[in-house]
Amino acid sequence: MERLKVGDLVQVIAGKDKGKQGQVKKILVDEGRVLVEGVNLVTRHQKPTPRNQQGGRITKEAPLASSNVMPIDPTSGKPTRVKVKVAEDGKKMRVAKSGAAI
């Protein structure tokens, strides 16, 4: 079971965007990186192409190291570590340190 999933609300805990929050858009498992909405924005220069006739500078999100983000605790709204707990029906679930299900 992974500690992060697509759609989780996370907070950046290190780097130039420290303190920013956003939702996980994509997880790159092989590289150990995550794409977070509105965080780690970079500018790329695009040549005009048949699809993009304008060209110019494009701002988009770049992947972050997954160790630099922490899920947000639903009860307190602060970053938290994640535990895996087995429910009564035998299913695994992610639980914040406070005990709330993520």
ABEGO torsion letter per residue (X at the ends): XBABBBGBBBBBABEAABGBBBBBABBBAAAGBBBBBGBGBBBBBBBBBAABAAEEBBBBBBBBBAAABBBBBAAAGBBBBBBBBBBAAGBBBBBBAAGBBX
